[in-house]
Amino acid sequence: MSQVDPAAGCPASVPPPGSRGIAEILAAARARLVRLDPERAHLAYRAGALLVDIRPAAQRAAHGTVPGALTIERNVLEWRLDPRCPARLPQAVGYDLPVVVLCQEGYTSSLAAASLQDLGLHRATDVVGGFAAWQIAGLPVLGPTAPIATSILTPPATAGRASR
């Protein structure tokens, strides 16, 4: 049976028994982490922690990047850092690897760091406030990069080519 959400004016469904909302899931993830403020994250990175930027390319282009951070987009993070996975990166050398996850504002990174802990990377954590807080703290950043302008008058490079 649906209820009406007065704020949205649309039907609100009753959550299934045992389900949790995203606020609960995020709180549970963060309860497991020793989160780092941007300055402590920078110190950890300089001391050898793997700083992993999980933001999509569009966010990195729009807001900038941290020099030296390893870019692994969120959708493949676990496969790239699981030491037992054939698709892992060379940096995934073991379970004691200190990993500091960075997203734009520090929400997705908390969920990602908890997921890495589930893989056994017990030292995984994230940056409170994400890249935005890192930048506000005056820590090193590159960019943002200007978007590549495409002309509506210029056809794509593949236009007119036959498929093979």
Secondary structure, DSSP 8 states (H G I E B T S, - for coil): -EEEETTTTEEEE---TT---HHHHHHHHHHH---B-HHHHHHHHHTT-EEEE---HHHHHHH-B-TT-EE--GGGHHHHH-TT-TT--TT---TT--EEEE-SSSSHHHHHHHHHHHTT-TT-EEBTTHHHHHHHTT---B---------TTS--TTTT----
